[in-house]
Amino acid sequence: MFHRGEVPINLYRIARWLYLRRVPFFPWLIRALNSIIFGVVLPPSAQLGKGVLLSYQGLGTAIHRRAVIGDKAVIGTGVTIGGRAGYEDVPVIGEGTMIGSGAKVLGPIRIGCHASIGANAVVLSDIPDYAVAVGIPARVVRTQRPEDVPDYFAFKQ
C-alpha cells in the first residue's frame, strides 16, 4: 500500500508510463484529473526521479512539462518550477533537494544536489550542491556539510 500523499505521484507515474509508450489521450486525461482533484500541474512529459515527495499532495504546485527533478527531492506546496520568457531551457533540480513552499524556480538553471531553497524564494540563477538559498532573487546564504543535511523523510511513517 502507499501513503495518501503519494497518490498524485502515482497517478503521474501511470501517466508517464503511458506517455513513454505513446499511448494517446490517456496521459493527458490523468494529468487533468491530477489537476482537478489535487490542484497540481504535473505533466507526464516532466521527468521526476524516484522517491520525489510533493507536500500536501502537491497542492498549488506547477511543474513545467520539460522540467527534470532528481531522486528524493522534496517539493513544498505552491511551488512553481517553470520556464522564463526568452529562454528555451527549464530548471534541472538535483537529487535530495528541498524546495520550500511558495518558491519559484524559473529559467534555464540547475539546482545542485542536496540544496535547500527557502520558502517564497525566487530562484533565477544556478544554486550549487549543498547550498541554502533564500530571498528575492534567491542568493546563497550558506553551504552545508554533507553530514549536516537534514533527512526530510524522517517524519514519513
N, C-alpha and C positions, 0 to 999 in steps of 0.2 A: 504494500500500500504506500501511497505517497502523502506527503504533508499538504494540507489545504493550500498553502501559499505557493505550491508548485504547479497548480492547475494551469495558469496561463503559460508557463514554460512548457508543460507537457503538451498543451494544445499547439504551441509554437513548434515543438519537435515533430508532431504529426504533420503539420502544415509544411515544415521544412523537408521532411521525408518525401511527401507528395511533390513538392516543388522541384526537388532534385531529380525526380523521376519524370518530370514534365507532365504531370497529371494536370489537365486544365481545370480551371474554375474552383476546385475544392480548396486549394491552399489559401486562396483569397477569401473564400467563404469563411474558413476557420479564422483568418485574420480579422474579418469583420465581426465575427462572434466574440473574439477576444476583446475587441474594442468596445463592443456594446455591453458585454457582461462585466468586464473588469476595468474598462477605461484605460487600456494600454494599447499603444500603437506598436505592434511587434510583427513586422512583415516577415514572411517566410524566406525572403532573399537575404536578410541580415544573417550574419554568422555569429552565433552565440556558442561559447565554449561549454565544457561540462561543468556542472555544479554552479552555474550562474544563479544568483538569488535576486529576485525582484521584491523589495519590501512591500508589504501590504498588497500583494498580488499585482504589483506594477501600477497601482492607481496613479493616473495622470502622467505616466511615463511615455515618452515618444522616442523611438529609435529609428534612425534613418535606414532606408532599405539596403544600403551598401555598407553599413557600419560593421566593424569586426570587434567582438568583445571576447577577451580571453577567459580561460577556465577560472572558476571560483571567484568571479567578480561579484561584488555586492552593489546593487543599484537602488538608491532610495526612491521615495515617491516624488512625482512631479519632475523627474529628470528629463532633460532633452539632450539627446545625442544626435546631432544633425549636421547638415551642410551649412555653408555660408555663401552668400552671394558673391559671384566672381571666382569661385573655386570649384573645381570638379570633384576633388577628393573629400572624403569624410573621415571622422575620427577612427583611430585604432586604439582600443582600450586593452592594456596589458593584463596579464594573469594576476589574480589576487587583489585587484584594485578595488577601492571602496569609493563610491561617488555618493556624496551626501544629498539629502532631499533638496529639491528645487534647483540643483546645479544645472548649468547649461554648458555642454561641451560641443564646440562648434568649429567646423572647418577641417582642413587637412592637417590634423595634428595627431601626435602619439602621446598617450598617457602611459607612463612606464609601469612595469610590474610592481605590485605591492604599493603603489602610490595611493594617497588619500586626498580626495577633493572635498573641501568643506561645503556645508550646506549653502545654497544660493550663490555659489561661486560661478563666475563666467570665465570659462577656460578657452582662450583664443590662441595659445601657443603650447609647444611641447612641454610636458612635465616629466622629469627624469624618474628612474626607478627609485622606490622607497621615499619619494618626496611627499611633503604635505603642502598643499596649495590652497589658499583661501583668497577671497576678495573679488572685486570687480574692477578691472580684469584680474583674474587669478594670478597670484605670484607665490613662489615657493617661500615658505617661512621657516622650514627646517627639513632636514633629511634624516630619516630614521635608520637605525641599525637594523639589519635583517632580524636579529633576535628580539627586537622591540616591537615588531609589527603585531598588532592585536589579532586575535583569532575571532573573526566576525561570525564564525559558525558555531562558536562555543555555546550560544544561547539556544540553538536549534536542538530539539529533542528528537 
